[in-house]
Amino acid sequence: MAIQKRALITSQVQIAPGIFSMWLKDAEIVAQAKPGQFLSLYCNNEDRLLPRPISICEINAAEGSLRLVYRVAGKGTEEFSALKKGDTLQVLGPLGNGFPLEKKKAILIGGGIGIPPMLELAKQLDCEKSIVLGYRDVTFMNDNFQPYGEVYLSTEDGSDGVKGNVIDAIRRYGLKADIIYACGPTPMLKGVKAYAEEQGIECYLSLEERMACGIGACLACVCKTKEKDHHTNVQNTRICKEGPVFASSEIEL
């Protein structure tokens, strides 16, 4: 069950231009959190009513804290970036459904700001895994993944790793797997879904989407499904409620 309360910020640092890492302390939320889930963060400025969904990057159960890594993309996230250690923030969560933890040879794929939620998954998966991180140009968090598997990079401008996208890197290094997990922008997820179907690999995708309520009430974040929902009789599903993680075979991108 999602919990709404004020959480204490225990640290906040900028780790790349426009990218911030924030640790929040709340044992009650942490006890329920799973990799792939997200929190809705509320602004202190009352003119900004809607919460901003931010994926969970890391969970520290022993300390009762969790890490969020986010990009400043508007007034709301700009406000969050100005908060400091000791401040508090109204949060709702954990929300959504996380990644299934299968014990199969895996490729983890993160693209852009879809990279942070793959870190806790990398920590919790008990299997052989390759980790492929795709960037436009400036890289971040690569070192965080090093303890949990072989890390491969791609950049659009070729400044680090393979020049191109994450699929180019997978093909270049001949990576093999029985299951793929991915989070990132929709064009990247389309490519991952197509690659998984081509190779006959089980695949789970975490969709990034603008959300309003974050709890499935407003229907602002639906995506198309292959099968009709038995309640609504339409081929739609709510990313915030039924997702953000879906089996790639269930959805259309």
C-alpha positions in Angstrom: 0.0 0.0 0.0 1.3 3.4 -1.0 2.3 5.7 1.9 2.0 9.5 1.9 4.1 11.5 4.3 7.0 13.9 4.6 10.4 12.3 4.2 13.7 13.6 5.4 16.4 14.5 2.8 19.7 13.2 4.1 21.8 14.2 1.1 21.6 15.8 -2.3 24.4 16.3 -4.9 24.6 17.1 -8.6 26.3 14.2 -10.3 26.2 15.6 -13.9 24.9 18.7 -15.6 21.2 18.9 -14.7 21.3 15.4 -13.0 20.8 15.2 -9.2 21.1 12.4 -6.7 18.9 12.6 -3.6 18.7 10.3 -0.6 15.5 10.2 1.4 15.1 8.6 4.8 11.8 6.8 5.6 11.9 3.2 6.9 8.2 2.6 6.3 8.4 3.4 2.6 11.7 1.6 2.2 10.3 -1.6 3.7 7.9 -1.8 0.8 10.1 -0.6 -2.0 11.1 -2.8 -5.0 13.4 -2.1 -8.0 11.3 -0.6 -10.8 8.8 1.2 -8.6 8.7 5.0 -8.2 7.7 7.7 -5.8 5.5 10.7 -6.5 7.2 13.9 -5.1 5.1 17.0 -4.3 6.4 20.5 -4.6 6.4 22.8 -1.6 5.2 25.6 -4.0 1.4 25.2 -3.9 1.1 26.6 -7.4 2.4 23.2 -8.6 -0.3 20.8 -7.5 0.6 17.6 -9.4 3.4 15.4 -8.1 6.4 14.5 -10.2 7.1 10.7 -10.6 10.7 9.7 -9.9 12.0 6.1 -10.2 13.7 4.5 -7.2 17.5 4.2 -7.9 18.7 2.5 -4.8 17.3 1.0 -1.6 19.2 0.8 1.6 17.0 -1.3 3.9 19.5 -1.3 6.8 19.5 2.5 7.0 15.8 2.9 6.0 16.7 5.2 3.1 16.4 5.2 -0.7 18.0 7.1 -3.5 16.4 9.0 -6.3 18.4 10.2 -9.3 16.5 12.7 -11.5 17.0 15.2 -14.3 15.9 18.8 -13.9 13.2 19.1 -16.6 10.9 21.8 -15.4 9.9 24.0 -12.5 9.0 21.1 -10.2 12.3 19.2 -10.5 14.1 22.6 -10.4 12.5 23.2 -7.0 13.6 19.7 -5.8 17.2 20.4 -6.9 17.3 23.4 -4.6 16.5 21.3 -1.5 19.3 20.4 0.9 20.1 17.9 3.6 17.7 18.4 6.5 14.8 19.6 4.4 11.7 17.5 4.0 9.6 16.6 1.0 6.0 15.3 0.7 6.1 11.9 -1.0 3.7 9.2 -2.0 4.9 5.7 -2.6 6.2 3.2 -3.4 4.0 3.2 -6.5 3.6 0.9 -9.5 4.9 -2.6 -10.1 8.6 -3.5 -10.1 10.7 -5.8 -12.2 10.3 -9.6 -11.7 13.6 -11.0 -10.2 14.2 -14.0 -12.5 17.3 -16.1 -12.0 18.3 -16.2 -15.7 21.3 -14.9 -17.6 20.3 -11.2 -18.1 21.0 -8.1 -20.0 20.1 -4.9 -18.2 19.6 -1.9 -20.4 19.3 1.7 -19.3 19.0 4.8 -21.5 19.5 8.4 -20.3 17.5 9.1 -17.1 16.2 5.5 -17.5 19.6 4.4 -16.2 19.1 5.1 -12.4 16.3 2.6 -11.8 18.4 -0.2 -13.3 20.9 0.1 -10.4 18.8 -1.4 -7.6 17.7 -4.2 -10.1 21.4 -4.9 -10.8 22.0 -5.2 -7.0 19.1 -7.5 -6.4 19.3 -9.8 -9.4 21.2 -13.0 -8.4 22.4 -14.1 -11.8 25.0 -13.6 -14.5 24.3 -10.2 -16.1 25.6 -7.7 -18.6 24.7 -4.1 -18.1 24.4 -1.8 -21.1 24.1 2.0 -20.5 23.2 4.3 -23.3 23.9 8.1 -23.3 23.6 11.0 -25.7 27.0 12.4 -24.7 27.8 13.0 -21.0 27.9 9.8 -19.0 27.1 9.4 -15.3 26.7 6.5 -12.7 28.9 4.1 -14.7 31.0 3.4 -11.7 27.9 2.6 -9.6 27.2 -0.4 -11.8 30.7 -1.9 -11.9 30.3 -4.2 -8.8 27.2 -5.9 -10.2 28.2 -7.0 -13.7 30.1 -6.3 -16.9 29.3 -2.7 -18.0 29.1 -1.7 -21.6 28.5 1.9 -22.8 27.1 3.5 -25.9 27.0 7.2 -26.8 25.3 8.9 -29.7 28.4 11.1 -30.4 30.9 8.3 -29.8 32.6 10.1 -27.0 32.6 7.0 -24.8 31.9 3.3 -25.6 30.3 2.2 -28.8 29.1 5.0 -31.1 25.4 4.5 -31.5 22.7 3.1 -29.3 22.4 0.3 -26.8 21.5 -2.3 -29.5 24.6 -1.4 -31.4 26.6 -2.1 -28.2 24.9 -5.4 -27.6 25.6 -6.5 -31.2 29.2 -5.2 -31.1 30.1 -7.1 -28.0 28.0 -10.2 -28.9 26.1 -10.1 -25.6 23.8 -13.1 -25.0 21.0 -13.5 -22.5 17.8 -15.4 -21.6 16.0 -12.3 -20.3 16.3 -8.5 -20.9 15.3 -5.7 -18.6 15.2 -2.2 -19.9 14.2 1.4 -19.0 14.6 4.5 -21.0 13.0 6.7 -23.7 10.3 5.2 -25.9 12.4 5.1 -29.1 15.1 3.0 -27.2 12.4 0.7 -25.8 11.0 0.1 -29.3 14.4 -1.0 -30.4 14.9 -3.2 -27.4 11.4 -4.8 -27.9 12.2 -5.5 -31.6 15.6 -6.9 -30.7 14.1 -9.2 -28.0 11.4 -10.5 -30.5 14.1 -11.0 -33.2 16.2 -13.0 -30.8 13.3 -14.8 -29.0 14.4 -13.4 -25.6 12.0 -12.8 -22.7 11.9 -9.0 -22.1 10.5 -6.6 -19.5 10.3 -2.8 -20.2 9.8 0.0 -17.8 8.0 2.9 -19.5 8.8 6.5 -18.9 5.7 8.7 -19.2 4.2 11.9 -18.0 1.9 11.1 -15.1 -0.7 13.3 -13.3 -2.1 11.4 -10.3 0.3 8.5 -10.2 -2.3 6.2 -8.8 -4.4 5.2 -11.8 -7.3 7.6 -11.3 -6.8 10.2 -14.1 -5.9 7.9 -17.0 -3.3 10.4 -18.2 -0.6 7.8 -18.8 -2.1 4.9 -20.7 -0.3 2.9 -23.3 -1.7 0.4 -25.9 -1.8 -3.3 -25.1 -2.2 -6.3 -27.4 -5.1 -7.7 -25.5 -8.3 -5.9 -24.4 -8.7 -5.0 -20.7 -11.6 -7.1 -19.3 -12.9 -4.1 -17.3 -12.8 -1.4 -19.9 -13.0 -3.5 -23.1 -10.3 -1.4 -24.7 -6.7 -2.1 -25.6 -5.2 0.3 -23.0 -3.5 0.0 -19.7 -2.3 2.5 -17.1 1.4 2.9 -16.9 1.4 4.3 -13.3 -0.9 1.6 -11.9 -0.4 -1.6 -14.0 3.2 -0.6 -14.9 5.6 1.0 -15.2 7.1 -2.4 -15.9 5.4 -4.6 -18.5 6.4 -7.7 -20.4 7.3 -6.5 -23.8 4.9 -9.0 -25.3 1.9 -7.4 -23.6 2.3 -3.8 -24.9 2.5 -2.0 -28.2 5.0 0.9 -28.5 
